């Protein structure tokens, strides 16, 4: 079985159940643009970013908490 066939047979996890999101998923989830999410997560003390090598992931729960505490971005 090819990788493509394996992936198509795997059930997808809904965004609201994922622990970590890609920048694109976080953008879809929040309605905030990918550029703004990247800008916010560039800071070393960003509470919702997780780096996996060069790949930036967004910790969904911490991202939600961060957005809930903000007045504007």
Backbone as numpy.savetxt, mean C-alpha at the origin, in Angstrom:
# Nx Ny Nz CAx CAy CAz Cx Cy Cz
2.61 -26.91 -14.94 1.77 -25.73 -14.94 2.66 -24.49 -14.94
2.34 -23.53 -15.76 3.14 -22.30 -15.84 2.80 -21.37 -14.68
3.69 -20.39 -14.46 3.45 -19.39 -13.41 2.15 -18.64 -13.64
1.86 -18.35 -14.91 0.64 -17.61 -15.24 -0.60 -18.42 -14.86
-0.57 -19.73 -15.14 -1.70 -20.58 -14.79 -1.86 -20.69 -13.28
-0.73 -20.80 -12.58 -0.79 -20.87 -11.12 -1.40 -19.61 -10.52
-0.97 -18.45 -11.03 -1.49 -17.18 -10.51 -2.98 -17.03 -10.79
-3.43 -17.49 -11.96 -4.84 -17.34 -12.29 -5.72 -18.25 -11.44
-5.16 -19.35 -10.92 -5.91 -20.27 -10.07 -5.92 -19.85 -8.61
-5.03 -18.93 -8.23 -4.94 -18.49 -6.84 -6.04 -17.47 -6.55
-6.73 -17.62 -5.43 -7.75 -16.61 -5.10 -7.08 -15.29 -4.74
-7.68 -14.20 -5.17 -7.10 -12.89 -4.83 -7.66 -12.43 -3.49
-6.81 -11.74 -2.75 -7.19 -11.23 -1.43 -7.74 -9.82 -1.61
-8.91 -9.50 -1.07 -9.44 -8.14 -1.19 -8.50 -7.13 -0.53
-8.43 -5.94 -1.08 -7.52 -4.90 -0.58 -7.74 -4.65 0.91
-8.99 -4.60 1.36 -9.26 -4.27 2.76 -8.86 -5.39 3.72
-8.44 -6.55 3.20 -7.96 -7.63 4.05 -6.44 -7.78 4.00
-5.79 -7.10 3.07 -4.34 -7.20 2.94 -3.65 -6.44 4.06
-2.55 -7.00 4.54 -1.76 -6.35 5.58 -0.96 -5.20 4.98
-0.36 -5.44 3.82 0.46 -4.44 3.14 -0.07 -4.24 1.72
0.02 -3.01 1.26 -0.46 -2.65 -0.07 0.69 -2.10 -0.91
0.59 -2.28 -2.22 1.51 -1.57 -3.09 1.07 -0.10 -3.11
1.90 0.75 -3.64 1.54 2.17 -3.74 0.29 2.32 -4.59
0.20 1.54 -5.65 -0.97 1.62 -6.54 -2.24 1.17 -5.81
-2.15 0.09 -5.03 -3.31 -0.37 -4.26 -3.70 0.65 -3.20
-2.71 1.24 -2.53 -2.99 2.26 -1.51 -3.67 3.47 -2.14
-3.28 3.80 -3.36 -3.89 4.91 -4.08 -5.36 4.61 -4.40
-5.62 3.42 -4.90 -7.00 3.01 -5.20 -7.84 2.99 -3.92
-7.27 2.47 -2.87 -7.96 2.31 -1.59 -8.33 3.66 -0.97
-7.41 4.62 -1.06 -7.59 5.90 -0.36 -8.09 7.04 -1.24
-7.92 6.90 -2.54 -8.27 8.01 -3.43 -7.20 9.07 -3.51
-6.03 8.79 -2.95 -4.89 9.71 -2.98 -3.96 9.27 -4.10
-3.41 10.20 -4.84 -2.55 9.87 -5.97 -1.27 9.16 -5.56
-0.73 8.38 -6.48 0.49 7.63 -6.20 1.67 8.56 -5.90
1.74 9.70 -6.57 2.84 10.64 -6.33 2.79 11.18 -4.90
1.59 11.49 -4.42 1.44 12.01 -3.06 1.78 10.94 -2.03
1.38 9.70 -2.27 1.70 8.61 -1.34 3.21 8.40 -1.30
3.86 8.45 -2.46 5.32 8.31 -2.50 5.99 9.46 -1.76
5.48 10.67 -1.94 6.03 11.85 -1.25 5.90 11.69 0.26
4.71 11.28 0.72 4.47 11.10 2.16 5.34 9.99 2.75
5.60 8.96 1.97 6.32 7.80 2.50 7.83 7.88 2.29
8.33 8.97 1.73 9.78 9.14 1.55 10.51 9.41 2.85
9.83 9.95 3.83 10.45 10.31 5.11 10.92 9.05 5.85
12.09 9.15 6.48 12.62 8.01 7.23 11.75 7.64 8.43
11.03 8.61 8.98 10.18 8.32 10.15 8.71 8.09 9.77
8.46 7.80 8.51 7.09 7.53 8.06 6.56 6.27 8.76
5.42 6.38 9.45 4.92 5.25 10.24 4.25 4.15 9.42
3.97 4.40 8.14 3.21 3.42 7.37 3.94 2.82 6.18
5.25 3.09 6.05 5.98 2.53 4.91 6.81 1.33 5.36
6.89 0.33 4.50 7.70 -0.86 4.72 8.51 -1.08 3.45
9.82 -1.08 3.58 10.69 -1.29 2.42 11.07 -2.76 2.34
10.86 -3.35 1.19 11.28 -4.72 0.89 12.31 -4.59 -0.23
13.57 -4.39 0.15 14.59 -4.06 -0.84 14.28 -2.67 -1.36
14.10 -2.56 -2.67 13.75 -1.27 -3.28 12.24 -1.11 -3.44
11.48 -2.13 -3.08 10.02 -2.08 -3.23 9.39 -1.44 -2.00
8.56 -0.44 -2.25 7.86 0.29 -1.19 6.48 -0.33 -1.00
6.20 -0.75 0.23 4.88 -1.26 0.58 4.27 -0.34 1.63
2.97 -0.28 1.64 2.24 0.58 2.57 1.51 -0.31 3.57
1.79 -0.10 4.86 1.12 -0.85 5.93 -0.30 -0.29 6.04
-1.27 -1.10 5.65 -2.64 -0.62 5.50 -3.21 -0.01 6.78
-3.12 -0.71 7.90 -3.73 -0.20 9.14 -3.06 1.09 9.60
-1.73 1.15 9.54 -1.03 2.36 9.94 -1.34 3.51 8.98
-1.51 3.19 7.70 -1.88 4.19 6.70 -3.25 4.77 7.02
-4.20 3.90 7.35 -5.55 4.35 7.73 -5.49 5.25 8.96
-4.72 4.84 9.97 -4.59 5.63 11.20 -3.96 6.99 10.90
-2.93 7.00 10.06 -2.27 8.24 9.69 -3.27 9.18 9.01
-4.02 8.67 8.05 -4.98 9.51 7.33 -6.08 10.02 8.26
-6.50 9.20 9.20 -7.55 9.61 10.15 -7.10 10.76 11.03
-5.80 10.86 11.26 -5.29 11.90 12.16 -4.89 13.19 11.42
-5.04 13.21 10.09 -4.61 14.37 9.30 -5.78 15.27 8.95
-5.50 16.56 8.91 -6.49 17.55 8.48 -6.37 17.75 6.97
-5.13 17.84 6.48 -4.89 18.00 5.05 -3.56 17.33 4.71
-3.37 17.08 3.42 -2.13 16.43 2.97 -1.35 17.36 2.08
